[in-house]
Amino acid sequence: MQVLGAASGHATEALGAMNTVRAFVAEERVWKKYVALCGDPEDAAQGVGPGGWWPLPPAGRPQTTLRLGHLKGLVQSGFGSLVFGGLVLAMYLSLWQGFLLVIDGKITFGRFMAFQSYIFQIGFGVGGVARHVSAFFEAKGAGGRVFEVIEREPEFDLRGGAVPAKPLVGTVEFESVDFSYPTRPDTTVLRGFTLKVPANSTAALVGSSGAGKTTVVSLLQRLYDVDGGSIRIDGHDLRGLDAGWLRRQVGVVQQEPSLFGMTIRENISYGLGREVTDAEVAEVATQANAHGFISQFPEGYSTLVGERGIRLSGGQKQRIAIARALMLNPRVLLLDEATSALDAESEHLVQEALDNLMVGRTTVIVAHRLSTVRNADQIVVLDEKEKQVVDVGSHAALVERCATYRDLIEKQLQ
């Protein structure tokens, strides 16, 4: 099943990125890799017979679905033939012995026929064991990875934490935060990161790629726990809060929004945990500048967006994601490059929607284009080498005193 999964995964990946494959004229390379995983029926070394293999592939050659299919066919057929042949032999032996008993008068012919009918029923039942045994091992192989994921213990408890009695105000504080990703424990992403974002204010994170801006957003959602220091909201350490409750207080709009293959209405109300009215959905869509284009669809809010929102443009997907965040009415808002991938017209519409979304909320913005963060209450400059905050202030103040910020501006103006 692992070999079959690798072949299926490669095919799915190639078909999902077909435009990229064609743009780089990589069709033949993709095909060769797929054949290498599946096996070539015309290659005698991958089959059974002269020049073939038994039971393992030749040295240096990978296992393929073709080889495993041959092995499966041989084992299944051989086991079935053995079981069926043994049953047929047993039935004929019982017939021979039974007729001798009838001839000797030890049993009646009726009893003998009744016994044989039972034997035939048992025989056909046992004969089907071969097929079920094969299906069992297939299911075991396919379910192995599934159960491995299901039984995996999380690194930290997501439930059972505290839920504050008072509504959140939205003051966010990072205090001497150290962090490395679990997959790269030797690479420090944040070191001694300290920052305070007052309630209902806007903080913009700027810096070169790899400085840790998106990491800050992930930590605020508690997708990971910090290695050192603490993150607090209204004085509550995130590690002591119920993660499900926390994430309902934090709205996120990403650069590439994740929409599901459902209707627009279902995407907007996704994760809300309660039934919503059409009026509520239309209201948040209007605030997100999305009601206009949604109303133009023949099916309106019942329009299916397709897998990952493929039937919508980038600006349309982004505005639906903003409406989804508005529906949650979060106290803390995280904007991760929310307009960087849009054209000028879409960016204008999305920025208007974001301005509506940011009103009365604590907002943390991740931005590469500095033109989008000039009006932030504080601009936080991160440095890739220092792994921490190097300066905090307004645009004008940072231009005066922060060399790192001036370098970022100059590179964008070149």
C-alpha positions as a printed Julia matrix, in Angstrom:
414×3 Matrix{Float64}:
   0.0     0.0     0.0
   2.93    2.35    0.59
   4.18    1.84   -2.96
   0.68    2.32   -4.36
   0.27    5.44   -2.2
   3.52    6.91   -3.56
   2.39    6.35   -7.16
  -1.07    7.78   -6.49
   0.4    10.76   -4.65
   2.73   11.56   -7.55
  -0.14   11.35  -10.06
  -2.39   13.55   -7.91
   0.35   16.14   -7.47
   1.12   16.25  -11.2
  -2.55   16.53  -12.21
  -3.17   19.24   -9.61
  -0.28   21.31  -10.98
  -0.84   20.5   -14.65
  -0.32   24.09  -15.81
   3.08   24.2   -14.11
   4.05   20.84  -15.58
   3.15   22.03  -19.07
   4.82   25.43  -18.57
   8.15   23.73  -17.83
   7.69   21.03  -20.52
   8.02   18.39  -17.81
   5.44   15.92  -19.11
   8.01   13.3   -20.06
   9.87   13.63  -16.75
   6.63   13.25  -14.78
   5.65   10.24  -16.89
   9.01    8.53  -16.35
   8.76    9.0   -12.6
   5.24    7.59  -12.6
   6.34    4.57  -14.65
   9.26    4.06  -12.27
   6.82    3.88   -9.37
   4.2     1.75  -11.15
   6.5    -0.47  -13.18
   6.8    -1.1   -16.91
   4.82   -4.15  -18.17
   7.19   -4.46  -21.13
  10.22   -4.83  -18.85
  10.78   -8.57  -18.4
  12.87   -7.99  -15.29
   9.78   -6.66  -13.51
   7.64   -9.71  -14.2
   7.62  -13.4   -13.45
   9.3   -15.73  -15.86
  12.58  -15.81  -17.8
  14.68  -12.84  -16.7
  12.16  -11.98  -14.01
  12.44  -11.88  -10.25
  11.44  -14.05   -7.34
  10.49  -13.01   -4.78
  12.37   -9.69   -4.53
  13.32   -7.14   -7.22
  16.85   -7.19   -8.63
  19.5    -5.37   -6.59
  19.35   -1.62   -7.04
  15.84   -1.59   -8.5
  12.93   -0.11   -6.52
   9.81   -1.99   -5.55
   6.91   -1.17   -7.89
   3.17   -1.71   -7.92
   3.63   -4.05  -10.91
   5.95   -6.36   -8.97
   3.71   -6.28   -5.93
   0.68   -6.93   -8.14
   2.36  -10.0    -9.62
   3.3   -11.22   -6.16
  -0.21  -10.59   -4.88
  -1.72  -12.47   -7.82
   0.6   -15.43   -7.36
   0.08  -15.67   -3.61
  -3.67  -15.18   -3.84
  -4.06  -17.68   -6.69
  -1.74  -20.19   -5.06
  -3.46  -19.96   -1.7
  -6.9   -20.19   -3.33
  -5.85  -23.19   -5.42
  -4.39  -24.93   -2.38
  -7.52  -24.37   -0.3
  -9.9   -25.27   -3.15
  -7.87  -28.32   -4.16
  -7.71  -29.54   -0.59
 -11.46  -29.14   -0.19
 -12.23  -30.96   -3.43
  -9.93  -33.83   -2.38
 -11.58  -33.97    1.03
 -15.06  -34.08   -0.53
 -14.15  -36.9    -2.89
 -12.6   -38.87   -0.06
 -15.75  -38.38    2.02
 -17.85  -39.52   -0.96
 -15.74  -42.64   -1.38
 -15.89  -43.47    2.34
 -19.6   -42.65    2.52
 -20.56  -44.95   -0.34
 -18.63  -47.76    1.34
 -20.62  -47.21    4.53
 -23.9   -47.17    2.58
 -22.96  -50.41    0.79
 -22.12  -52.05    4.11
 -25.46  -50.87    5.51
 -23.89  -48.89    8.32
 -25.72  -45.68    7.37
 -28.7   -44.9     5.2
 -28.37  -43.19    1.84
 -30.48  -40.23    3.12
 -28.17  -39.6     6.04
 -25.17  -39.83    3.73
 -26.63  -37.22    1.33
 -27.49  -34.92    4.24
 -23.92  -35.19    5.5
 -22.54  -34.43    2.04
 -24.7   -31.35    1.68
 -23.24  -30.04    4.95
 -19.76  -30.81    3.68
 -20.4   -28.89    0.44
 -21.69  -25.85    2.36
 -18.67  -25.88    4.66
 -16.37  -26.35    1.69
 -17.69  -23.34   -0.22
 -17.46  -21.25    2.94
 -13.85  -22.19    3.57
 -13.11  -21.7    -0.14
 -14.04  -18.04    0.2
 -11.4   -17.58    2.91
  -8.7   -16.89    0.31
 -10.53  -13.81   -0.99
 -11.25  -12.51    2.5
  -7.68  -13.07    3.68
  -6.41  -11.01    0.76
  -8.89   -8.24    1.49
  -7.88   -8.3     5.16
  -4.2    -7.72    4.41
  -5.06   -4.96    1.93
  -7.19   -3.22    4.55
  -4.48   -3.69    7.16
  -1.89   -2.06    4.92
  -4.18    0.81    3.95
  -5.31    1.46    7.51
  -1.88    1.3     9.09
  -1.02    4.93    8.36
  -4.53    6.08    9.27
  -4.38    4.46   12.71
  -0.85    5.77   13.17
  -2.14    9.32   12.75
  -5.26    8.7    14.88
  -3.28    7.22   17.76
  -0.59    9.91   17.69
  -0.44   11.87   20.94
  -0.35   15.69   20.59
   2.66   17.48   22.01
   0.4    19.67   24.16
  -3.17   19.38   25.41
  -5.62   21.31   23.24
  -8.58   20.89   25.56
  -9.23   21.34   29.23
  -7.57   24.75   29.59
  -9.12   27.78   31.24
 -11.76   30.01   29.66
 -11.63   33.57   31.05
 -14.84   34.74   32.68
 -14.51   38.26   31.28
 -14.65   39.01   27.53
 -11.26   39.62   25.94
 -10.04   43.18   25.63
  -7.29   42.16   23.2
  -3.93   43.2    24.7
  -1.23   40.93   23.27
   2.2    40.55   24.87
   5.27   38.56   23.85
   7.87   38.27   26.61
  11.36   36.91   25.82
   9.97   34.28   23.44
  12.35   31.63   22.1
  11.14   29.26   19.41
  12.36   26.59   16.99
  10.15   24.44   14.78
   9.87   20.79   15.9
  11.13   19.62   12.5
  14.19   21.88   12.8
  15.04   21.99   16.51
  18.59   23.17   15.84
  17.45   26.26   13.9
  16.36   29.17   16.09
  13.54   31.2    14.53
  12.87   33.64   17.41
  15.28   34.53   20.19
  14.23   36.77   23.08
  11.29   38.15   21.07
   9.52   40.84   23.11
   6.57   42.93   21.94
   3.41   44.5    23.34
   0.37   45.25   21.17
  -2.21   47.34   23.07
  -5.89   46.53   22.67
  -7.59   47.91   19.54
  -4.27   48.94   18.0
  -2.45   47.8    14.88
   1.06   46.34   14.8
   2.77   45.66   11.47
   5.58   43.1    11.31
   8.19   43.83    8.64
  11.51   42.27    7.82
  13.28   40.09    5.31
  12.13   36.57    4.48
  12.98   34.17    7.29
  12.85   36.84   10.01
   9.96   35.05   11.77
   6.93   37.17   10.84
   4.65   34.27    9.91
   5.97   32.34   12.92
   4.6    35.07   15.2
   1.16   34.6    13.61
   1.33   30.82   14.1
   2.32   31.2    17.75
  -0.59   33.56   18.4
  -2.96   30.87   17.11
  -1.13   28.39   19.34
  -0.38   26.09   16.46
   2.91   25.62   18.33
   4.04   26.23   21.9
   7.02   28.45   22.65
  10.31   26.92   23.78
  10.95   29.73   26.25
   9.27   32.9    27.48
   5.53   33.44   27.22
   2.73   34.87   25.07
  -0.19   36.46   26.91
  -3.55   37.88   25.93
  -5.04   40.19   28.58
  -2.49   38.73   30.98
  -3.51   35.09   30.32
  -0.7    32.79   29.18
  -1.81   31.02   25.99
  -0.56   27.71   27.36
  -3.14   27.87   30.12
  -6.11   28.65   27.86
  -8.44   26.26   26.08
  -7.04   26.15   22.54
 -10.45   25.82   20.88
 -11.78   28.85   22.74
  -8.62   30.83   21.96
  -8.81   30.19   18.21
 -12.4    31.45   18.15
 -11.12   34.75   19.52
  -8.42   35.03   16.84
  -9.38   35.67   13.22
  -6.91   34.91   10.43
  -6.76   36.1     6.82
  -3.91   34.5     4.89
  -2.16   35.37    1.66
  -3.66   32.3    -0.03
  -7.0    31.69    1.72
  -8.1    28.11    2.22
 -11.62   27.61    0.93
 -13.42   24.27    0.92
 -15.38   22.56   -1.84
 -18.68   23.77   -0.42
 -21.07   26.63   -1.07
 -20.12   30.25   -0.44
 -22.55   30.35    2.47
 -20.98   27.28    4.09
 -17.48   28.71    3.65
 -18.44   32.01    5.27
 -20.06   30.3     8.27
 -17.35   27.62    8.49
 -16.31   26.79   12.06
 -18.9    29.07   13.65
 -20.5    26.21   15.6
 -24.08   27.48   15.28
 -26.73   28.04   12.64
 -26.65   31.41   10.93
 -29.37   33.29    9.07
 -29.16   34.48    5.49
 -29.27   38.06    6.79
 -26.16   37.49    8.95
 -24.24   35.98    6.04
 -25.26   38.81    3.7
 -24.28   41.43    6.29
 -20.72   40.19    6.76
 -20.36   39.65    3.0
 -21.39   43.27    2.44
 -18.8    44.48    4.96
 -16.2    42.35    3.15
 -17.1    43.86   -0.26
 -18.2    40.4    -1.39
 -22.0    40.71   -1.6
 -21.87   42.36   -5.02
 -20.09   39.62   -6.93
 -21.85   36.86   -4.97
 -25.25   38.27   -5.97
 -24.26   38.11   -9.62
 -23.87   34.33   -9.5
 -27.03   32.48  -10.65
 -27.11   30.48   -7.41
 -25.98   33.33   -5.17
 -24.71   32.18   -1.79
 -25.46   28.56   -2.75
 -22.76   28.66   -5.45
 -20.18   25.9    -5.1
 -16.67   27.39   -5.05
 -14.94   24.19   -6.2
 -11.95   22.48   -4.64
  -9.77   25.09   -2.87
 -12.01   27.8    -4.36
 -10.83   27.11   -7.9
 -13.95   28.65   -9.45
 -13.23   32.06   -7.89
 -10.6    34.7    -8.6
  -7.92   35.57   -6.07
  -9.7    38.75   -4.95
 -13.03   36.95   -4.61
 -11.49   34.19   -2.49
  -9.79   36.76   -0.3
 -13.02   38.68    0.33
 -14.86   35.47    1.24
 -12.05   34.71    3.69
 -12.49   38.18    5.19
 -16.25   37.58    5.5
 -15.48   34.28    7.26
 -13.26   36.12    9.74
 -15.92   38.8    10.25
 -18.5    36.11   11.02
 -16.38   34.96   13.98
 -16.24   38.55   15.31
 -12.72   37.99   16.73
 -11.01   40.27   19.25
  -7.58   39.68   17.72
  -7.06   39.78   13.95
  -4.05   38.31   12.11
  -3.4    39.41    8.52
  -0.67   37.37    6.85
   0.18   39.09    3.54
  -3.53   39.41    2.82
  -3.18   41.63   -0.27
   0.29   40.87   -1.64
  -0.87   38.44   -4.36
  -3.65   40.63   -5.81
  -3.86   43.04   -8.73
  -4.41   46.76   -8.08
  -8.2    46.69   -8.44
  -8.68   43.61   -6.27
  -6.21   44.97   -3.73
  -8.25   48.16   -3.41
 -11.48   46.22   -2.78
  -9.82   43.82   -0.35
  -8.09   46.67    1.5
 -11.45   48.39    1.99
 -12.82   45.14    3.41
  -9.8    44.79    5.69
 -10.25   48.35    6.94
 -13.81   47.4     7.96
 -12.56   44.23    9.59
  -9.83   45.99   11.61
 -12.14   48.51   13.29
 -12.28   47.95   17.06
  -9.89   44.97   17.01
  -6.29   44.28   17.95
  -4.58   43.64   14.63
  -1.22   42.1    13.77
  -0.23   42.54   10.12
   2.5    40.64    8.32
   3.63   42.62    5.28
   6.42   42.7     2.74
   5.14   45.76    0.91
   5.83   48.63    3.28
   3.26   50.85    1.55
   0.52   48.78    3.21
   1.7    49.43    6.79
   2.46   53.15    6.89
  -0.67   53.89    8.94
  -0.09   51.17   11.54
   0.06   52.32   15.16
   3.45   50.64   15.44
   5.75   49.06   12.91
   7.84   46.2    14.29
  11.12   45.58   12.48
  12.46   42.0    12.67
  15.95   40.95   11.71
  16.73   37.54   10.23
  20.18   37.38   11.82
  19.23   38.7    15.26
  16.0    36.59   15.35
  14.29   39.33   17.37
  12.81   42.81   17.3
  15.41   45.43   16.35
  13.14   48.48   16.52
   9.54   49.57   17.01
   7.96   52.87   16.01
   6.06   54.85   13.41
   7.09   54.99    9.77
   8.62   58.45   10.1
  10.53   57.58   13.27
  11.93   54.36   11.84
  13.1    56.08    8.66
  15.06   58.47   10.88
  16.74   55.98   13.22
  16.49   52.36   11.96
  19.02   51.28    9.33
  17.31   47.9     8.83
  14.01   49.61    8.03
  15.68   52.03    5.62
  17.35   49.11    3.84
  13.95   47.41    3.38
  12.49   50.59    1.89
  15.45   51.14   -0.44
  15.29   47.56   -1.76
  11.61   47.99   -2.62
  12.26   51.28   -4.4
  15.03   49.88   -6.58
